Amino acid sequence: MFPALSFSDKQPELIYMLSKKEFTAEVAKRIKKWREKRNVSQEELAHRAGLYRTYVGHLENARYSPSAYVLYKIGKTLRVDISEFFSNF
């Protein structure tokens, strides 16, 4: 994590943000968690979402950071609101 300033009407407040690597790893865990919760294989998720199975594997291993549209497709396929991939960081 690294610090960032939050700007408001008052004095700047120090907040912490995840690095891109940390963020990608956390999203990867959540994709896998929801896929397993729905008892869906990587292959089935990929097919239903219009993605390659290897790409889904790379997402779950945090090798790639998914675009908002890919998360939308995964969320729709798994019947998960896209906010579940981002909440409570």
Distance bins in CASP14 RR format, pairs under 12 A and 6 or more apart:
PFRMAT RR
TARGET T0000
AUTHOR 0000-0000-0000
RMODE 2
METHOD distances of the structure
MODEL  1
1 14 0 0 0 0 0 1 0 0 0 0 0
1 15 0 0 0 0 1 0 0 0 0 0 0
1 16 1 0 1 0 0 0 0 0 0 0 0
1 17 1 0 0 1 0 0 0 0 0 0 0
1 18 1 0 1 0 0 0 0 0 0 0 0
1 19 1 0 0 1 0 0 0 0 0 0 0
1 20 0 0 0 0 0 1 0 0 0 0 0
1 21 0 0 0 0 0 1 0 0 0 0 0
1 22 1 0 0 1 0 0 0 0 0 0 0
1 23 0 0 0 0 0 1 0 0 0 0 0
1 26 0 0 0 0 0 1 0 0 0 0 0
1 89 0 0 0 0 1 0 0 0 0 0 0
2 14 0 0 0 0 0 1 0 0 0 0 0
2 15 0 0 0 0 0 1 0 0 0 0 0
2 16 1 0 0 1 0 0 0 0 0 0 0
2 17 1 0 0 1 0 0 0 0 0 0 0
2 18 0 0 0 0 1 0 0 0 0 0 0
2 19 1 0 0 1 0 0 0 0 0 0 0
2 20 0 0 0 0 0 1 0 0 0 0 0
2 21 0 0 0 0 0 1 0 0 0 0 0
2 22 0 0 0 0 1 0 0 0 0 0 0
2 23 0 0 0 0 0 1 0 0 0 0 0
3 12 0 0 0 0 0 1 0 0 0 0 0
3 13 0 0 0 0 0 1 0 0 0 0 0
3 14 1 0 1 0 0 0 0 0 0 0 0
3 15 1 0 0 1 0 0 0 0 0 0 0
3 16 1 0 1 0 0 0 0 0 0 0 0
3 17 1 0 0 1 0 0 0 0 0 0 0
3 18 0 0 0 0 0 1 0 0 0 0 0
3 19 0 0 0 0 0 1 0 0 0 0 0
4 12 0 0 0 0 1 0 0 0 0 0 0
4 13 0 0 0 0 1 0 0 0 0 0 0
4 14 1 0 0 1 0 0 0 0 0 0 0
4 15 1 0 1 0 0 0 0 0 0 0 0
4 16 1 0 0 1 0 0 0 0 0 0 0
4 17 1 0 1 0 0 0 0 0 0 0 0
4 18 0 0 0 0 0 1 0 0 0 0 0
4 19 0 0 0 0 0 1 0 0 0 0 0
5 11 0 0 0 0 1 0 0 0 0 0 0
5 12 1 0 1 0 0 0 0 0 0 0 0
5 13 1 0 0 1 0 0 0 0 0 0 0
5 14 1 0 0 1 0 0 0 0 0 0 0
5 15 1 0 0 1 0 0 0 0 0 0 0
5 16 0 0 0 0 0 1 0 0 0 0 0
5 17 0 0 0 0 0 1 0 0 0 0 0
6 12 1 0 0 1 0 0 0 0 0 0 0
6 13 1 0 1 0 0 0 0 0 0 0 0
6 14 1 0 0 1 0 0 0 0 0 0 0
6 15 1 0 1 0 0 0 0 0 0 0 0
6 16 0 0 0 0 0 1 0 0 0 0 0
6 17 0 0 0 0 0 1 0 0 0 0 0
7 13 0 0 0 0 1 0 0 0 0 0 0
7 14 0 0 0 0 0 1 0 0 0 0 0
7 15 0 0 0 0 0 1 0 0 0 0 0
8 15 0 0 0 0 0 1 0 0 0 0 0
15 89 0 0 0 0 0 1 0 0 0 0 0
16 22 0 0 0 0 0 1 0 0 0 0 0
16 89 0 0 0 0 1 0 0 0 0 0 0
17 23 0 0 0 0 1 0 0 0 0 0 0
17 26 0 0 0 0 0 1 0 0 0 0 0
17 89 0 0 0 0 1 0 0 0 0 0 0
18 24 0 0 0 0 1 0 0 0 0 0 0
18 25 0 0 0 0 1 0 0 0 0 0 0
18 26 1 0 0 1 0 0 0 0 0 0 0
18 27 0 0 0 0 1 0 0 0 0 0 0
18 65 0 0 0 0 0 1 0 0 0 0 0
18 86 0 0 0 0 0 1 0 0 0 0 0
18 88 0 0 0 0 0 1 0 0 0 0 0
18 89 1 0 0 1 0 0 0 0 0 0 0
19 25 0 0 0 0 1 0 0 0 0 0 0
19 26 0 0 0 0 0 1 0 0 0 0 0
19 62 0 0 0 0 0 1 0 0 0 0 0
19 65 0 0 0 0 0 1 0 0 0 0 0
19 89 0 0 0 0 0 1 0 0 0 0 0
20 26 0 0 0 0 0 1 0 0 0 0 0
20 27 0 0 0 0 0 1 0 0 0 0 0
20 62 0 0 0 0 0 1 0 0 0 0 0
20 64 0 0 0 0 0 1 0 0 0 0 0
20 65 1 0 0 1 0 0 0 0 0 0 0
21 27 0 0 0 0 0 1 0 0 0 0 0
21 28 0 0 0 0 0 1 0 0 0 0 0
21 62 1 0 0 1 0 0 0 0 0 0 0
21 63 0 0 0 0 0 1 0 0 0 0 0
21 64 0 0 0 0 0 1 0 0 0 0 0
21 65 0 0 0 0 1 0 0 0 0 0 0
22 28 0 0 0 0 0 1 0 0 0 0 0
22 29 0 0 0 0 0 1 0 0 0 0 0
22 62 0 0 0 0 1 0 0 0 0 0 0
22 65 0 0 0 0 0 1 0 0 0 0 0
22 89 0 0 0 0 1 0 0 0 0 0 0
23 29 0 0 0 0 0 1 0 0 0 0 0
23 30 0 0 0 0 0 1 0 0 0 0 0
23 62 0 0 0 0 1 0 0 0 0 0 0
23 65 1 0 0 1 0 0 0 0 0 0 0
23 66 0 0 0 0 0 1 0 0 0 0 0
23 85 0 0 0 0 0 1 0 0 0 0 0
23 86 0 0 0 0 1 0 0 0 0 0 0
23 89 1 0 0 1 0 0 0 0 0 0 0
24 30 0 0 0 0 0 1 0 0 0 0 0
24 31 0 0 0 0 0 1 0 0 0 0 0
24 58 0 0 0 0 0 1 0 0 0 0 0
24 59 0 0 0 0 1 0 0 0 0 0 0
24 60 0 0 0 0 0 1 0 0 0 0 0
24 61 0 0 0 0 1 0 0 0 0 0 0
24 62 1 0 1 0 0 0 0 0 0 0 0
24 63 0 0 0 0 1 0 0 0 0 0 0
24 64 1 0 0 1 0 0 0 0 0 0 0
24 65 1 0 1 0 0 0 0 0 0 0 0
24 66 0 0 0 0 1 0 0 0 0 0 0
24 67 0 0 0 0 0 1 0 0 0 0 0
24 71 0 0 0 0 0 1 0 0 0 0 0
24 85 0 0 0 0 0 1 0 0 0 0 0
24 89 0 0 0 0 0 1 0 0 0 0 0
25 31 0 0 0 0 0 1 0 0 0 0 0
25 32 0 0 0 0 0 1 0 0 0 0 0
25 59 0 0 0 0 0 1 0 0 0 0 0
25 60 0 0 0 0 0 1 0 0 0 0 0
25 61 0 0 0 0 1 0 0 0 0 0 0
25 62 1 0 1 0 0 0 0 0 0 0 0
25 63 0 0 0 0 0 1 0 0 0 0 0
25 64 0 0 0 0 0 1 0 0 0 0 0
25 65 0 0 0 0 1 0 0 0 0 0 0
25 89 0 0 0 0 0 1 0 0 0 0 0
26 32 0 0 0 0 0 1 0 0 0 0 0
26 33 0 0 0 0 0 1 0 0 0 0 0
26 62 0 0 0 0 1 0 0 0 0 0 0
26 65 0 0 0 0 0 1 0 0 0 0 0
26 84 0 0 0 0 0 1 0 0 0 0 0
26 85 0 0 0 0 1 0 0 0 0 0 0
26 86 0 0 0 0 1 0 0 0 0 0 0
26 87 0 0 0 0 0 1 0 0 0 0 0
26 88 0 0 0 0 1 0 0 0 0 0 0
26 89 1 0 0 1 0 0 0 0 0 0 0
27 33 0 0 0 0 0 1 0 0 0 0 0
27 34 0 0 0 0 0 1 0 0 0 0 0
27 59 1 0 0 1 0 0 0 0 0 0 0
27 60 0 0 0 0 1 0 0 0 0 0 0
27 61 0 0 0 0 0 1 0 0 0 0 0
27 62 1 0 0 1 0 0 0 0 0 0 0
27 64 0 0 0 0 0 1 0 0 0 0 0
27 65 1 0 0 1 0 0 0 0 0 0 0
27 66 1 0 0 1 0 0 0 0 0 0 0
27 67 0 0 0 0 0 1 0 0 0 0 0
27 68 0 0 0 0 0 1 0 0 0 0 0
27 70 0 0 0 0 0 1 0 0 0 0 0
27 71 1 0 0 1 0 0 0 0 0 0 0
27 74 0 0 0 0 1 0 0 0 0 0 0
27 75 0 0 0 0 0 1 0 0 0 0 0
27 82 0 0 0 0 0 1 0 0 0 0 0
27 84 0 0 0 0 0 1 0 0 0 0 0
27 85 1 0 1 0 0 0 0 0 0 0 0
27 86 1 0 0 1 0 0 0 0 0 0 0
27 87 0 0 0 0 0 1 0 0 0 0 0
27 89 0 0 0 0 1 0 0 0 0 0 0
28 34 0 0 0 0 0 1 0 0 0 0 0
28 35 0 0 0 0 0 1 0 0 0 0 0
28 56 0 0 0 0 0 1 0 0 0 0 0
28 57 0 0 0 0 1 0 0 0 0 0 0
28 58 0 0 0 0 1 0 0 0 0 0 0
28 59 1 0 0 1 0 0 0 0 0 0 0
28 60 1 0 1 0 0 0 0 0 0 0 0
28 61 1 0 0 1 0 0 0 0 0 0 0
28 62 1 0 1 0 0 0 0 0 0 0 0
28 63 0 0 0 0 1 0 0 0 0 0 0
28 64 0 0 0 0 1 0 0 0 0 0 0
28 65 0 0 0 0 1 0 0 0 0 0 0
28 66 0 0 0 0 1 0 0 0 0 0 0
28 71 0 0 0 0 0 1 0 0 0 0 0
28 74 0 0 0 0 0 1 0 0 0 0 0
28 85 0 0 0 0 1 0 0 0 0 0 0
29 35 0 0 0 0 0 1 0 0 0 0 0
29 36 0 0 0 0 0 1 0 0 0 0 0
29 59 0 0 0 0 0 1 0 0 0 0 0
29 60 0 0 0 0 1 0 0 0 0 0 0
29 61 0 0 0 0 0 1 0 0 0 0 0
29 62 0 0 0 0 1 0 0 0 0 0 0
29 84 0 0 0 0 0 1 0 0 0 0 0
29 85 0 0 0 0 1 0 0 0 0 0 0
29 89 0 0 0 0 0 1 0 0 0 0 0
30 36 0 0 0 0 0 1 0 0 0 0 0
30 37 0 0 0 0 0 1 0 0 0 0 0
30 59 0 0 0 0 0 1 0 0 0 0 0
30 60 0 0 0 0 1 0 0 0 0 0 0
30 62 0 0 0 0 0 1 0 0 0 0 0
30 66 0 0 0 0 0 1 0 0 0 0 0
30 71 0 0 0 0 1 0 0 0 0 0 0
30 74 0 0 0 0 1 0 0 0 0 0 0
30 75 0 0 0 0 0 1 0 0 0 0 0
30 78 0 0 0 0 0 1 0 0 0 0 0
30 80 0 0 0 0 1 0 0 0 0 0 0
30 81 0 0 0 0 0 1 0 0 0 0 0
30 82 0 0 0 0 0 1 0 0 0 0 0
30 83 0 0 0 0 0 1 0 0 0 0 0
30 84 1 0 0 1 0 0 0 0 0 0 0
30 85 1 0 1 0 0 0 0 0 0 0 0
30 86 0 0 0 0 1 0 0 0 0 0 0
30 87 0 0 0 0 1 0 0 0 0 0 0
30 88 0 0 0 0 0 1 0 0 0 0 0
30 89 0 0 0 0 0 1 0 0 0 0 0
31 37 0 0 0 0 0 1 0 0 0 0 0
31 38 0 0 0 0 0 1 0 0 0 0 0
31 40 0 0 0 0 0 1 0 0 0 0 0
31 42 0 0 0 0 1 0 0 0 0 0 0
31 45 0 0 0 0 1 0 0 0 0 0 0
31 46 0 0 0 0 0 1 0 0 0 0 0
31 49 0 0 0 0 0 1 0 0 0 0 0
31 51 0 0 0 0 0 1 0 0 0 0 0
31 55 0 0 0 0 0 1 0 0 0 0 0
31 56 1 0 0 1 0 0 0 0 0 0 0
31 57 0 0 0 0 1 0 0 0 0 0 0
31 58 0 0 0 0 0 1 0 0 0 0 0
31 59 1 0 1 0 0 0 0 0 0 0 0
31 60 1 0 1 0 0 0 0 0 0 0 0
31 61 0 0 0 0 0 1 0 0 0 0 0
31 62 0 0 0 0 1 0 0 0 0 0 0
31 64 0 0 0 0 0 1 0 0 0 0 0
31 65 0 0 0 0 0 1 0 0 0 0 0
31 66 1 0 0 1 0 0 0 0 0 0 0
31 70 0 0 0 0 1 0 0 0 0 0 0
31 71 0 0 0 0 1 0 0 0 0 0 0
31 73 0 0 0 0 0 1 0 0 0 0 0
31 74 1 0 0 1 0 0 0 0 0 0 0
31 75 0 0 0 0 1 0 0 0 0 0 0
31 77 0 0 0 0 0 1 0 0 0 0 0
31 78 0 0 0 0 1 0 0 0 0 0 0
31 80 0 0 0 0 1 0 0 0 0 0 0
31 82 0 0 0 0 0 1 0 0 0 0 0
31 84 0 0 0 0 1 0 0 0 0 0 0
31 85 1 0 0 1 0 0 0 0 0 0 0
31 86 0 0 0 0 0 1 0 0 0 0 0
32 38 0 0 0 0 0 1 0 0 0 0 0
32 40 0 0 0 0 0 1 0 0 0 0 0
32 41 0 0 0 0 0 1 0 0 0 0 0
32 42 0 0 0 0 1 0 0 0 0 0 0
32 45 0 0 0 0 0 1 0 0 0 0 0
32 56 0 0 0 0 1 0 0 0 0 0 0
32 57 0 0 0 0 1 0 0 0 0 0 0
32 58 0 0 0 0 0 1 0 0 0 0 0
32 59 0 0 0 0 1 0 0 0 0 0 0
32 60 1 0 1 0 0 0 0 0 0 0 0
32 61 0 0 0 0 1 0 0 0 0 0 0
32 62 0 0 0 0 1 0 0 0 0 0 0
32 74 0 0 0 0 0 1 0 0 0 0 0
32 78 0 0 0 0 0 1 0 0 0 0 0
32 85 0 0 0 0 0 1 0 0 0 0 0
33 40 0 0 0 0 0 1 0 0 0 0 0
33 60 0 0 0 0 1 0 0 0 0 0 0
33 74 0 0 0 0 0 1 0 0 0 0 0
33 78 0 0 0 0 0 1 0 0 0 0 0
33 80 0 0 0 0 1 0 0 0 0 0 0
33 84 0 0 0 0 1 0 0 0 0 0 0
33 85 0 0 0 0 1 0 0 0 0 0 0
34 40 0 0 0 0 1 0 0 0 0 0 0
34 45 0 0 0 0 1 0 0 0 0 0 0
34 59 0 0 0 0 0 1 0 0 0 0 0
34 60 0 0 0 0 0 1 0 0 0 0 0
34 71 0 0 0 0 0 1 0 0 0 0 0
34 74 0 0 0 0 1 0 0 0 0 0 0
34 75 1 0 0 1 0 0 0 0 0 0 0
34 76 0 0 0 0 0 1 0 0 0 0 0
34 77 0 0 0 0 1 0 0 0 0 0 0
34 78 1 0 1 0 0 0 0 0 0 0 0
34 79 0 0 0 0 1 0 0 0 0 0 0
34 80 1 0 1 0 0 0 0 0 0 0 0
34 81 0 0 0 0 0 1 0 0 0 0 0
34 82 0 0 0 0 0 1 0 0 0 0 0
34 84 1 0 0 1 0 0 0 0 0 0 0
34 85 0 0 0 0 1 0 0 0 0 0 0
35 41 0 0 0 0 1 0 0 0 0 0 0
35 42 1 0 0 1 0 0 0 0 0 0 0
35 43 0 0 0 0 0 1 0 0 0 0 0
35 44 0 0 0 0 1 0 0 0 0 0 0
35 45 1 0 1 0 0 0 0 0 0 0 0
35 46 0 0 0 0 0 1 0 0 0 0 0
35 48 0 0 0 0 0 1 0 0 0 0 0
35 49 0 0 0 0 0 1 0 0 0 0 0
35 51 0 0 0 0 0 1 0 0 0 0 0
35 53 0 0 0 0 0 1 0 0 0 0 0
35 56 1 0 0 1 0 0 0 0 0 0 0
35 57 0 0 0 0 1 0 0 0 0 0 0
35 59 0 0 0 0 1 0 0 0 0 0 0
35 60 1 0 0 1 0 0 0 0 0 0 0
35 74 0 0 0 0 1 0 0 0 0 0 0
35 75 0 0 0 0 1 0 0 0 0 0 0
35 77 0 0 0 0 1 0 0 0 0 0 0
35 78 1 0 0 1 0 0 0 0 0 0 0
35 79 0 0 0 0 0 1 0 0 0 0 0
35 80 0 0 0 0 1 0 0 0 0 0 0
35 85 0 0 0 0 0 1 0 0 0 0 0
36 42 0 0 0 0 0 1 0 0 0 0 0
36 44 0 0 0 0 0 1 0 0 0 0 0
36 45 0 0 0 0 0 1 0 0 0 0 0
36 60 0 0 0 0 1 0 0 0 0 0 0
36 78 0 0 0 0 0 1 0 0 0 0 0
37 45 0 0 0 0 0 1 0 0 0 0 0
37 78 0 0 0 0 1 0 0 0 0 0 0
37 79 0 0 0 0 0 1 0 0 0 0 0
37 80 0 0 0 0 1 0 0 0 0 0 0
37 84 0 0 0 0 0 1 0 0 0 0 0
38 44 0 0 0 0 1 0 0 0 0 0 0
38 45 0 0 0 0 1 0 0 0 0 0 0
38 48 0 0 0 0 0 1 0 0 0 0 0
38 74 0 0 0 0 0 1 0 0 0 0 0
38 75 0 0 0 0 1 0 0 0 0 0 0
38 77 0 0 0 0 1 0 0 0 0 0 0
38 78 1 0 1 0 0 0 0 0 0 0 0
38 79 1 0 0 1 0 0 0 0 0 0 0
38 80 0 0 0 0 1 0 0 0 0 0 0
38 84 0 0 0 0 0 1 0 0 0 0 0
39 45 0 0 0 0 0 1 0 0 0 0 0
39 78 0 0 0 0 0 1 0 0 0 0 0
40 46 0 0 0 0 1 0 0 0 0 0 0
40 47 0 0 0 0 1 0 0 0 0 0 0
40 48 1 0 0 1 0 0 0 0 0 0 0
40 49 0 0 0 0 1 0 0 0 0 0 0
40 53 0 0 0 0 0 1 0 0 0 0 0
40 56 0 0 0 0 1 0 0 0 0 0 0
40 60 0 0 0 0 0 1 0 0 0 0 0
40 74 0 0 0 0 0 1 0 0 0 0 0
40 75 0 0 0 0 0 1 0 0 0 0 0
40 77 1 0 0 1 0 0 0 0 0 0 0
40 78 1 0 0 1 0 0 0 0 0 0 0
40 79 0 0 0 0 0 1 0 0 0 0 0
40 80 0 0 0 0 0 1 0 0 0 0 0
41 47 0 0 0 0 1 0 0 0 0 0 0
41 48 0 0 0 0 0 1 0 0 0 0 0
41 53 0 0 0 0 1 0 0 0 0 0 0
41 56 0 0 0 0 1 0 0 0 0 0 0
41 57 0 0 0 0 0 1 0 0 0 0 0
41 60 0 0 0 0 0 1 0 0 0 0 0
42 48 0 0 0 0 0 1 0 0 0 0 0
42 49 0 0 0 0 0 1 0 0 0 0 0
42 51 0 0 0 0 1 0 0 0 0 0 0
42 52 0 0 0 0 1 0 0 0 0 0 0
42 53 1 0 1 0 0 0 0 0 0 0 0
42 54 0 0 0 0 1 0 0 0 0 0 0
42 55 0 0 0 0 1 0 0 0 0 0 0
42 56 1 0 1 0 0 0 0 0 0 0 0
42 57 1 0 1 0 0 0 0 0 0 0 0
42 58 0 0 0 0 0 1 0 0 0 0 0
42 59 0 0 0 0 1 0 0 0 0 0 0
42 60 1 0 0 1 0 0 0 0 0 0 0
42 61 0 0 0 0 0 1 0 0 0 0 0
42 74 0 0 0 0 0 1 0 0 0 0 0
42 77 0 0 0 0 0 1 0 0 0 0 0
42 78 0 0 0 0 0 1 0 0 0 0 0
43 49 0 0 0 0 0 1 0 0 0 0 0
43 50 0 0 0 0 0 1 0 0 0 0 0
43 51 0 0 0 0 0 1 0 0 0 0 0
43 52 0 0 0 0 1 0 0 0 0 0 0
43 53 1 0 1 0 0 0 0 0 0 0 0
43 54 0 0 0 0 1 0 0 0 0 0 0
43 55 0 0 0 0 0 1 0 0 0 0 0
43 56 0 0 0 0 1 0 0 0 0 0 0
43 57 0 0 0 0 0 1 0 0 0 0 0
44 50 0 0 0 0 0 1 0 0 0 0 0
44 51 0 0 0 0 0 1 0 0 0 0 0
44 53 0 0 0 0 1 0 0 0 0 0 0
44 56 0 0 0 0 1 0 0 0 0 0 0
44 77 0 0 0 0 1 0 0 0 0 0 0
44 78 0 0 0 0 0 1 0 0 0 0 0
45 51 1 0 0 1 0 0 0 0 0 0 0
45 52 0 0 0 0 0 1 0 0 0 0 0
45 53 0 0 0 0 1 0 0 0 0 0 0
45 55 0 0 0 0 0 1 0 0 0 0 0
45 56 1 0 1 0 0 0 0 0 0 0 0
45 57 0 0 0 0 1 0 0 0 0 0 0
45 59 0 0 0 0 1 0 0 0 0 0 0
45 60 0 0 0 0 1 0 0 0 0 0 0
45 70 0 0 0 0 0 1 0 0 0 0 0
45 73 0 0 0 0 1 0 0 0 0 0 0
45 74 1 0 0 1 0 0 0 0 0 0 0
45 75 0 0 0 0 1 0 0 0 0 0 0
45 76 0 0 0 0 0 1 0 0 0 0 0
45 77 1 0 0 1 0 0 0 0 0 0 0
45 78 1 0 0 1 0 0 0 0 0 0 0
45 79 0 0 0 0 0 1 0 0 0 0 0
45 80 0 0 0 0 0 1 0 0 0 0 0
46 52 1 0 1 0 0 0 0 0 0 0 0
46 53 1 0 1 0 0 0 0 0 0 0 0
46 54 0 0 0 0 1 0 0 0 0 0 0
46 55 1 0 0 1 0 0 0 0 0 0 0
46 56 1 0 1 0 0 0 0 0 0 0 0
46 57 0 0 0 0 1 0 0 0 0 0 0
46 58 0 0 0 0 0 1 0 0 0 0 0
46 59 0 0 0 0 1 0 0 0 0 0 0
46 60 0 0 0 0 0 1 0 0 0 0 0
46 70 0 0 0 0 0 1 0 0 0 0 0
46 73 0 0 0 0 0 1 0 0 0 0 0
46 74 0 0 0 0 1 0 0 0 0 0 0
46 77 0 0 0 0 1 0 0 0 0 0 0
46 78 0 0 0 0 0 1 0 0 0 0 0
47 53 1 0 0 1 0 0 0 0 0 0 0
47 55 0 0 0 0 0 1 0 0 0 0 0
47 56 0 0 0 0 1 0 0 0 0 0 0
47 73 0 0 0 0 0 1 0 0 0 0 0
47 77 0 0 0 0 1 0 0 0 0 0 0
48 56 0 0 0 0 0 1 0 0 0 0 0
48 73 0 0 0 0 1 0 0 0 0 0 0
48 74 0 0 0 0 1 0 0 0 0 0 0
48 75 0 0 0 0 0 1 0 0 0 0 0
48 76 0 0 0 0 1 0 0 0 0 0 0
48 77 1 0 1 0 0 0 0 0 0 0 0
48 78 0 0 0 0 1 0 0 0 0 0 0
48 79 0 0 0 0 0 1 0 0 0 0 0
49 55 0 0 0 0 1 0 0 0 0 0 0
49 56 1 0 0 1 0 0 0 0 0 0 0
49 59 0 0 0 0 0 1 0 0 0 0 0
49 66 0 0 0 0 0 1 0 0 0 0 0
49 69 0 0 0 0 0 1 0 0 0 0 0
49 70 1 0 0 1 0 0 0 0 0 0 0
49 71 0 0 0 0 0 1 0 0 0 0 0
49 72 0 0 0 0 1 0 0 0 0 0 0
49 73 1 0 1 0 0 0 0 0 0 0 0
49 74 1 0 1 0 0 0 0 0 0 0 0
49 75 0 0 0 0 1 0 0 0 0 0 0
49 76 1 0 0 1 0 0 0 0 0 0 0
49 77 1 0 1 0 0 0 0 0 0 0 0
49 78 0 0 0 0 1 0 0 0 0 0 0
49 79 0 0 0 0 0 1 0 0 0 0 0
49 80 0 0 0 0 0 1 0 0 0 0 0
50 56 0 0 0 0 1 0 0 0 0 0 0
50 69 0 0 0 0 0 1 0 0 0 0 0
50 70 0 0 0 0 1 0 0 0 0 0 0
50 73 1 0 0 1 0 0 0 0 0 0 0
50 74 0 0 0 0 1 0 0 0 0 0 0
50 76 0 0 0 0 0 1 0 0 0 0 0
50 77 0 0 0 0 1 0 0 0 0 0 0
51 57 0 0 0 0 1 0 0 0 0 0 0
51 58 0 0 0 0 0 1 0 0 0 0 0
51 59 0 0 0 0 1 0 0 0 0 0 0
51 60 0 0 0 0 0 1 0 0 0 0 0
51 64 0 0 0 0 0 1 0 0 0 0 0
51 66 0 0 0 0 1 0 0 0 0 0 0
51 67 0 0 0 0 0 1 0 0 0 0 0
51 69 0 0 0 0 0 1 0 0 0 0 0
51 70 1 0 0 1 0 0 0 0 0 0 0
51 71 0 0 0 0 0 1 0 0 0 0 0
51 72 0 0 0 0 0 1 0 0 0 0 0
51 73 1 0 0 1 0 0 0 0 0 0 0
51 74 1 0 0 1 0 0 0 0 0 0 0
51 75 0 0 0 0 0 1 0 0 0 0 0
51 77 0 0 0 0 1 0 0 0 0 0 0
52 58 0 0 0 0 1 0 0 0 0 0 0
52 59 0 0 0 0 0 1 0 0 0 0 0
52 64 0 0 0 0 0 1 0 0 0 0 0
52 70 0 0 0 0 0 1 0 0 0 0 0
53 59 0 0 0 0 0 1 0 0 0 0 0
53 60 0 0 0 0 0 1 0 0 0 0 0
54 60 0 0 0 0 0 1 0 0 0 0 0
54 61 0 0 0 0 0 1 0 0 0 0 0
54 63 0 0 0 0 1 0 0 0 0 0 0
54 64 0 0 0 0 0 1 0 0 0 0 0
55 61 0 0 0 0 0 1 0 0 0 0 0
55 63 0 0 0 0 1 0 0 0 0 0 0
55 64 1 0 0 1 0 0 0 0 0 0 0
55 65 0 0 0 0 0 1 0 0 0 0 0
55 66 0 0 0 0 1 0 0 0 0 0 0
55 67 0 0 0 0 0 1 0 0 0 0 0
55 70 0 0 0 0 1 0 0 0 0 0 0
55 73 0 0 0 0 0 1 0 0 0 0 0
55 74 0 0 0 0 0 1 0 0 0 0 0
56 63 0 0 0 0 0 1 0 0 0 0 0
56 64 0 0 0 0 1 0 0 0 0 0 0
56 66 0 0 0 0 1 0 0 0 0 0 0
56 70 0 0 0 0 1 0 0 0 0 0 0
56 73 0 0 0 0 0 1 0 0 0 0 0
56 74 0 0 0 0 1 0 0 0 0 0 0
56 77 0 0 0 0 0 1 0 0 0 0 0
56 78 0 0 0 0 0 1 0 0 0 0 0
57 63 1 0 0 1 0 0 0 0 0 0 0
57 64 0 0 0 0 1 0 0 0 0 0 0
57 66 0 0 0 0 0 1 0 0 0 0 0
57 74 0 0 0 0 0 1 0 0 0 0 0
58 64 1 0 1 0 0 0 0 0 0 0 0
58 65 0 0 0 0 1 0 0 0 0 0 0
58 66 0 0 0 0 1 0 0 0 0 0 0
58 70 0 0 0 0 0 1 0 0 0 0 0
59 65 0 0 0 0 1 0 0 0 0 0 0
59 66 1 0 1 0 0 0 0 0 0 0 0
59 67 0 0 0 0 0 1 0 0 0 0 0
59 70 1 0 0 1 0 0 0 0 0 0 0
59 71 0 0 0 0 1 0 0 0 0 0 0
59 73 0 0 0 0 0 1 0 0 0 0 0
59 74 1 0 0 1 0 0 0 0 0 0 0
59 85 0 0 0 0 0 1 0 0 0 0 0
60 66 0 0 0 0 0 1 0 0 0 0 0
60 74 0 0 0 0 0 1 0 0 0 0 0
64 70 0 0 0 0 1 0 0 0 0 0 0
64 71 0 0 0 0 0 1 0 0 0 0 0
65 71 0 0 0 0 0 1 0 0 0 0 0
65 85 0 0 0 0 0 1 0 0 0 0 0
66 72 0 0 0 0 1 0 0 0 0 0 0
66 73 0 0 0 0 1 0 0 0 0 0 0
66 74 1 0 0 1 0 0 0 0 0 0 0
66 75 0 0 0 0 0 1 0 0 0 0 0
66 82 0 0 0 0 0 1 0 0 0 0 0
66 85 0 0 0 0 1 0 0 0 0 0 0
66 86 0 0 0 0 0 1 0 0 0 0 0
67 73 0 0 0 0 1 0 0 0 0 0 0
67 74 0 0 0 0 0 1 0 0 0 0 0
67 82 0 0 0 0 0 1 0 0 0 0 0
67 85 0 0 0 0 0 1 0 0 0 0 0
68 74 0 0 0 0 0 1 0 0 0 0 0
68 75 0 0 0 0 0 1 0 0 0 0 0
68 82 1 0 0 1 0 0 0 0 0 0 0
68 83 0 0 0 0 0 1 0 0 0 0 0
68 85 0 0 0 0 1 0 0 0 0 0 0
68 86 0 0 0 0 0 1 0 0 0 0 0
69 75 0 0 0 0 0 1 0 0 0 0 0
69 76 0 0 0 0 0 1 0 0 0 0 0
69 82 0 0 0 0 0 1 0 0 0 0 0
70 76 0 0 0 0 0 1 0 0 0 0 0
70 77 0 0 0 0 0 1 0 0 0 0 0
70 82 0 0 0 0 0 1 0 0 0 0 0
70 85 0 0 0 0 0 1 0 0 0 0 0
71 77 0 0 0 0 0 1 0 0 0 0 0
71 78 0 0 0 0 0 1 0 0 0 0 0
71 80 0 0 0 0 1 0 0 0 0 0 0
71 81 0 0 0 0 0 1 0 0 0 0 0
71 82 1 0 1 0 0 0 0 0 0 0 0
71 83 0 0 0 0 1 0 0 0 0 0 0
71 84 0 0 0 0 1 0 0 0 0 0 0
71 85 1 0 1 0 0 0 0 0 0 0 0
71 86 0 0 0 0 1 0 0 0 0 0 0
72 78 0 0 0 0 0 1 0 0 0 0 0
72 80 0 0 0 0 0 1 0 0 0 0 0
72 81 0 0 0 0 0 1 0 0 0 0 0
72 82 1 0 1 0 0 0 0 0 0 0 0
72 83 0 0 0 0 0 1 0 0 0 0 0
72 85 0 0 0 0 1 0 0 0 0 0 0
73 80 0 0 0 0 0 1 0 0 0 0 0
73 82 0 0 0 0 1 0 0 0 0 0 0
73 85 0 0 0 0 0 1 0 0 0 0 0
74 80 1 0 0 1 0 0 0 0 0 0 0
74 81 0 0 0 0 0 1 0 0 0 0 0
74 82 0 0 0 0 1 0 0 0 0 0 0
74 84 0 0 0 0 0 1 0 0 0 0 0
74 85 0 0 0 0 1 0 0 0 0 0 0
75 81 1 0 0 1 0 0 0 0 0 0 0
75 82 1 0 1 0 0 0 0 0 0 0 0
75 83 0 0 0 0 0 1 0 0 0 0 0
75 84 1 0 0 1 0 0 0 0 0 0 0
75 85 1 0 0 1 0 0 0 0 0 0 0
75 86 0 0 0 0 0 1 0 0 0 0 0
76 82 0 0 0 0 1 0 0 0 0 0 0
78 84 0 0 0 0 1 0 0 0 0 0 0
78 85 0 0 0 0 0 1 0 0 0 0 0
80 86 0 0 0 0 0 1 0 0 0 0 0
80 87 0 0 0 0 0 1 0 0 0 0 0
81 87 0 0 0 0 1 0 0 0 0 0 0
83 89 0 0 0 0 0 1 0 0 0 0 0
END
